[in-house]
């Protein structure tokens, strides 16, 4: 039997194929409580699993999504960004606004696709991000909050915010943040990151006093923001001095840092590409 000839695409054919590919991004918000994190896991409800299942139904084929930053179980997102590739023919007659509505109809009620946009070909929500911003919500009233119990950590009043700010200054810049990530996830992987901002703001939310900690950086390790917050809260409570944070950083040992702040207080707030964050619609 003669060997079947294998067609090798010409340069023109490959160029035409590339021209048909369209890169889209979706900005997604979700309540993290029902999800086992962003990344898909067998038998678990996840944000990625919901998105890919909905896209597979719409385009009748598997569609992989790439996210700007994986969130852990229970962590919320206001401005998560995902990117994915489709064929231009698959979009024919389908407006991006219609695609957004379809995704919202097919995904879990605790998530919302805010915007779907066409991006430059090859755009990656992960690799093209210049920096990411998280916000952590501390409830600081005399009694536990009623309306923000599911989106904040009740730490009570009398935090020494000035001491927390002094401790946070040790973390600004490029450092090895091995002490601030889950130990198992750091094995054999680079742990240097650049944190450009850790700031503190007072806020009244639904009549309850809060402190909001904003953490901005080029990228983050597993549980890094939650460990930073847990460490700074120990300083704010007077359990450690601000200079202890520098010692924790230098130790490169997760056991040197404070506890992981609870997941429900953390929100993946926004991602910036170039000079702009992607819109929420």
C-alpha positions in Angstrom: 0.0 0.0 0.0 1.4 3.3 -1.0 2.3 5.7 1.9 -0.4 8.4 2.2 1.0 11.8 1.3 1.0 14.3 4.1 0.0 17.8 3.1 2.4 20.4 4.5 0.7 23.9 4.6 2.4 26.5 2.5 3.4 29.9 4.0 0.3 31.4 2.4 -1.9 28.8 3.9 -0.4 29.3 7.3 -0.7 33.1 7.0 -4.4 32.6 6.1 -4.9 30.4 9.1 -3.4 33.0 11.4 -5.6 35.7 9.9 -8.6 33.7 10.8 -7.6 33.4 14.5 -9.1 36.0 16.8 -7.9 36.6 20.4 -10.5 37.7 22.8 -10.4 38.7 26.4 -13.1 38.6 29.0 -13.2 40.6 32.3 -14.8 38.5 34.9 -16.1 39.2 38.5 -17.0 36.4 40.9 -18.0 35.7 44.5 -15.3 33.1 45.4 -17.3 31.4 48.1 -18.8 28.5 46.1 -15.7 27.9 43.9 -12.7 25.7 44.6 -10.5 28.4 43.1 -10.0 29.6 39.6 -8.1 26.7 38.1 -10.2 23.7 36.9 -10.1 20.6 39.0 -11.8 17.3 38.4 -15.1 17.0 40.2 -14.9 20.6 41.6 -16.8 23.8 40.8 -14.2 26.3 39.5 -14.2 29.5 37.6 -12.1 28.2 34.7 -14.2 25.1 34.5 -17.4 27.1 34.2 -16.0 29.4 31.5 -14.5 26.6 29.4 -17.7 24.5 29.7 -19.8 27.5 28.5 -17.4 28.3 25.6 -17.4 24.6 24.6 -21.2 24.7 24.4 -21.2 27.9 22.3 -18.4 27.0 19.9 -19.0 23.2 19.9 -15.4 22.4 20.6 -12.9 22.7 23.5 -11.8 26.3 24.2 -8.9 26.9 26.6 -8.8 30.1 28.7 -5.7 31.7 30.3 -6.2 33.9 33.3 -4.3 36.9 34.6 -3.9 35.4 38.1 -5.2 32.2 39.7 -7.2 32.7 42.8 -7.5 30.2 45.7 -10.7 28.7 47.0 -12.9 31.4 48.5 -11.0 34.4 47.0 -13.2 36.9 45.1 -12.5 38.8 41.9 -13.7 42.1 40.7 -11.5 42.4 37.6 -10.1 38.9 36.7 -9.1 38.8 33.0 -9.0 35.7 30.8 -7.9 35.3 27.2 -8.9 32.7 24.6 -8.6 32.0 20.9 -11.5 31.5 18.4 -11.8 31.3 14.6 -13.1 34.4 12.9 -15.7 32.3 11.1 -17.0 31.2 14.5 -17.8 34.8 15.4 -19.5 35.5 12.1 -22.9 37.0 12.9 -22.2 37.0 16.7 -21.6 40.3 18.3 -19.2 40.4 21.3 -22.0 41.8 23.4 -24.1 38.8 22.5 -21.2 36.4 23.4 -21.0 38.1 26.8 -24.8 37.6 27.4 -24.5 34.0 26.3 -21.6 33.3 28.7 -23.5 34.9 31.6 -26.5 32.7 30.8 -24.4 29.5 30.8 -22.2 30.1 33.8 -22.7 30.0 37.6 -24.9 32.7 39.2 -22.0 33.8 41.4 -19.9 35.0 38.5 -20.4 37.7 35.8 -18.6 38.3 32.6 -18.5 42.1 32.4 -16.8 42.7 29.1 -15.7 40.7 26.1 -13.2 42.4 23.8 -11.1 41.6 20.8 -7.4 41.9 21.6 -4.3 42.0 19.4 -3.6 38.5 18.1 -1.6 36.4 20.5 -2.5 38.6 23.5 -2.2 36.6 26.8 -4.1 37.6 29.9 -1.2 36.2 32.0 2.0 37.1 30.2 1.0 40.5 28.9 -0.1 41.8 32.3 2.3 44.5 33.6 0.9 44.5 37.1 -1.9 43.1 39.2 -3.8 44.7 42.1 -5.4 43.0 45.1 -7.5 44.5 47.9 -7.9 43.0 51.3 -10.9 44.0 53.5 -10.5 44.1 57.3 -13.6 44.7 59.4 -12.5 46.9 62.3 -15.6 47.6 64.3 -16.3 46.7 67.9 -18.6 43.8 66.8 -18.5 41.4 63.8 -20.0 42.9 60.6 -23.4 41.8 59.4 -23.3 42.8 55.7 -19.6 42.2 54.9 -19.1 39.0 56.9 -18.6 37.0 53.6 -16.2 39.5 52.1 -14.0 40.7 55.0 -11.9 39.4 58.0 -13.2 40.7 61.4 -10.1 41.8 63.3 -11.8 44.3 65.6 -10.7 47.9 66.5 -7.4 49.3 67.7 -5.1 48.1 64.9 -1.9 50.2 64.9 -2.1 51.2 61.2 1.1 53.3 61.4 3.0 50.3 62.6 1.5 48.2 59.8 2.6 50.8 57.3 6.1 50.8 58.7 6.2 47.0 58.4 4.9 47.1 54.9 7.7 49.4 53.7 10.1 46.5 54.1 8.2 44.6 51.4 8.3 47.3 48.7 10.5 46.6 45.8 11.9 43.4 44.3 12.6 40.7 46.9 12.6 37.0 47.4 9.1 36.4 48.9 9.6 32.8 49.7 8.5 33.4 53.3 5.2 34.7 52.0 4.0 31.8 49.9 2.8 28.3 50.4 5.9 26.2 51.0 4.9 23.3 48.7 4.3 25.7 45.8 7.8 27.3 46.0 9.8 24.1 45.6 12.0 24.4 42.5 10.4 27.6 41.4 11.6 31.3 41.4 10.1 33.3 44.2 11.3 36.8 43.5 8.5 39.3 42.9 8.3 43.1 42.7 5.8 44.8 45.0 5.2 48.4 44.0 2.5 49.4 46.5 1.1 48.4 49.9 -1.3 51.1 51.1 -4.0 51.4 53.8 -7.3 53.2 53.5 -10.2 53.6 55.9 -13.7 53.0 54.6 -17.3 52.8 55.8 -19.1 49.9 54.1 -22.8 49.5 54.8 -22.3 51.4 58.1 -19.4 49.2 59.2 -15.8 50.5 59.6 -13.1 48.8 57.5 -9.5 49.1 56.6 -8.7 48.2 53.0 -5.2 47.1 52.2 -4.2 47.5 48.6 -1.3 45.4 47.3 0.1 45.9 43.8 2.9 44.0 42.1 4.1 42.5 38.9 3.0 39.0 39.9 2.2 37.1 43.1 3.0 33.7 44.6 0.5 31.2 46.0 -1.2 32.8 49.0 1.3 35.7 49.0 -1.1 38.5 49.6 -3.0 36.6 52.3 0.3 35.9 54.1 1.4 39.5 53.8 -1.9 40.6 55.3 -1.7 38.1 58.1 1.8 39.2 59.0 0.9 42.8 59.0 -2.1 42.2 61.2 0.2 40.7 63.8 2.2 43.9 63.7 -1.0 46.0 63.9 -2.0 44.1 67.0 1.3 44.7 68.7 2.3 41.1 68.6 5.4 41.9 66.5 7.4 45.0 65.7 7.5 46.6 62.2 11.2 45.5 61.8 10.1 41.9 62.3 8.7 42.0 58.8 12.2 42.5 57.4 13.4 39.5 59.4 10.5 37.4 58.0 11.5 38.5 54.4 15.1 37.6 55.0 14.3 34.2 56.4 13.0 32.8 53.1 11.0 30.4 55.3 7.2 30.3 55.3 7.2 29.3 59.0 8.8 32.7 59.9 5.7 34.6 58.7 2.3 35.2 60.2 -0.9 33.3 59.5 -2.7 33.2 56.2 -5.5 35.8 56.3 -8.8 34.2 55.5 -9.7 33.9 51.9 -13.0 35.7 52.0 -11.4 39.1 52.7 -9.3 39.0 49.5 -10.4 40.5 46.1 -8.5 40.3 42.9 -9.2 43.9 42.0 -7.7 44.7 38.6 -5.1 43.9 36.0 -3.2 46.5 34.0 -1.9 46.1 30.4 0.1 49.0 29.2 -1.3 52.2 30.9 -4.8 51.0 31.3 -6.8 48.4 33.3 -9.3 46.5 31.2 -12.8 48.0 31.6 -15.6 46.4 33.7 -18.3 47.5 31.4 
